[in-house]
Amino acid sequence: MAEQSITLRIAGKEYPLKAKSPEAEQVMRLAAEEINNMLSFYNTNYPDQSDFDKLVLVALGQSVGKINASRAAARLSADMDNLDDQLGGYLASIEKNR
């Protein structure tokens, strides 16, 4: 599939980008919307801060969210592995007692 040229407006500036698929374009547009929403929040609540400082806070918030999601996914993966082991043991005990 050919790359799609798109333009995203983030913090009032347009960025020409390429999306590798319609799904990638949708994700990029959602991400830009989220960044702009967070920036709007900081503009409202911290009007005296510089735009740079507000964008740093947006980046920090996004990074914290990504790290938390990664840790949650790792915990879920470990829980799934544990359940898989328990199920395997249970099924093995059923086979043994036949």
C-alpha positions in Angstrom: 0.0 0.0 0.0 1.3 3.4 -0.9 2.0 6.0 1.7 -0.6 8.7 2.2 0.4 12.3 2.5 -1.3 14.0 5.4 -1.1 17.3 7.2 -1.4 17.6 11.0 -1.8 20.8 12.9 -0.2 20.6 16.3 0.2 23.6 18.6 -1.0 25.9 15.7 1.7 24.7 13.3 1.1 22.4 10.3 3.3 19.4 9.8 3.3 17.5 6.4 3.7 13.8 7.2 3.3 10.4 5.6 1.0 7.7 6.9 1.7 4.1 5.8 -1.9 3.0 6.1 -5.4 4.4 6.9 -5.0 3.0 10.4 -1.7 4.7 10.8 -3.3 8.0 9.6 -6.1 7.6 12.1 -3.7 6.9 15.0 -1.6 10.0 14.0 -4.7 12.2 13.8 -5.9 10.9 17.2 -2.5 11.6 18.7 -2.4 15.1 17.3 -5.8 15.8 18.7 -4.8 14.5 22.1 -1.6 16.7 22.1 -3.7 19.7 21.2 -6.2 19.0 23.9 -3.5 18.6 26.5 -1.9 21.8 25.3 -5.2 23.6 25.5 -5.5 22.4 29.1 -2.1 23.8 29.9 -2.8 27.1 28.1 -5.9 27.5 30.2 -4.4 26.5 33.5 -0.9 27.9 33.1 -1.2 31.0 30.9 2.0 32.6 32.2 4.2 29.6 31.2 6.0 29.6 27.9 4.8 27.5 25.0 7.9 25.4 25.3 7.2 24.7 28.9 3.7 23.7 28.1 4.8 21.4 25.3 7.4 19.8 27.7 4.5 19.1 30.2 2.5 17.5 27.3 5.5 15.3 26.4 6.0 14.4 30.0 2.3 13.4 30.4 2.5 11.3 27.2 5.7 9.6 28.3 4.3 8.8 31.8 1.2 7.3 30.2 3.3 5.2 27.8 5.4 3.9 30.7 2.4 3.1 32.8 0.7 1.3 29.9 3.9 -0.7 29.2 4.1 -1.7 32.8 0.5 -2.7 32.9 0.9 -4.8 29.7 3.9 -6.5 31.3 1.9 -7.3 34.4 -1.0 -8.7 32.3 1.5 -10.8 30.3 2.9 -12.3 33.5 -0.6 -13.0 34.8 -1.4 -14.7 31.5 1.7 -16.8 31.7 0.9 -17.8 35.3 -2.7 -18.7 34.3 -1.4 -20.7 31.4 1.0 -22.6 33.7 -1.9 -23.3 36.1 -4.2 -24.5 33.4 -1.4 -26.8 32.0 -0.9 -28.3 35.4 -4.6 -28.8 35.9 -5.0 -30.5 32.5 -1.9 -32.6 33.2 -3.4 -33.8 36.5 -6.7 -34.7 34.7 -4.8 -36.7 32.2 -2.8 -38.4 34.9 -5.9 -39.5 36.8 -7.7 -41.0 33.8 
